[in-house]
């Protein structure tokens, strides 16, 4: 048993090292004085200062954040509404719809990107005008984000006690009031989790954005254009900032959840 416990610890250390050592190396080299990717020559904040002077990177980051925020909000609303609709179906219909919802997730992104590009070209031929731009990029991001919200919210709906909804209706609430006062608070952790997943995937997406953005440059596309020459250490600085921000959000959300659980357990 002791050997198994030791092997488990070694296994966990190796797994976490595999995931986080590259990020740690990137963070360290974001403070490297030179552009070398193999030797640390000295400590400096110059790349962080230069980052906020680089208009190309900042504009690409701004576009990525705007697209990610708008797409995540819309996808979260649509996905939550879809989850409620799917939950109200009978078991056979629910199973069919959930299996269909899995397709965009397991489908290779290049297929989604090419198919979305062809769809927008067809619409352009029918309606005329500009093919690609902000609207097509936004529609593409909403499309691949919605299933992630459905898969987060649906299990939470199945766990909810339906008698709470019925009790709210019996006490005089309209269906809309019952939803906002009873259902939404119950599923809010899953809704927020789906929103964060959409935000992360949207900021990170390259392939689908590449096929549907036209002349616009999101952050992944801007970084890809740099790889033809050499990736600037400013990208290391930006990636480090993004990692710290996302980690802070996750820690804050987990801390809030643990506080709520402690309060609920104390009440019981």
Secondary structure, 3 states (H helix, E strand, C coil): CHHHHHHHHHHHHHHHHHHHHHHHHHHHHCCECCCCCCCCCCECCHHHHHHCCCHHHHHHHHHHHHHHHHHHHHHHHHHHHHHHHHHCCCHHHHHHHHHHHHHHHHCCHHHHHHHHHHHHHHHHHHHCCCCCCHHHHHHHHHHHHHHHHHHHHHHHHHHCCHHHHHHHHHCCCCHHHHHHHHHHHHHHHHHHHHHHHHHHHHHHCCHHHHHHCCCCCCHHHHHHHHCCCCCCHHHHHHHHHHHHHHHHHHHHHHHHHHHHHHHHHHHC
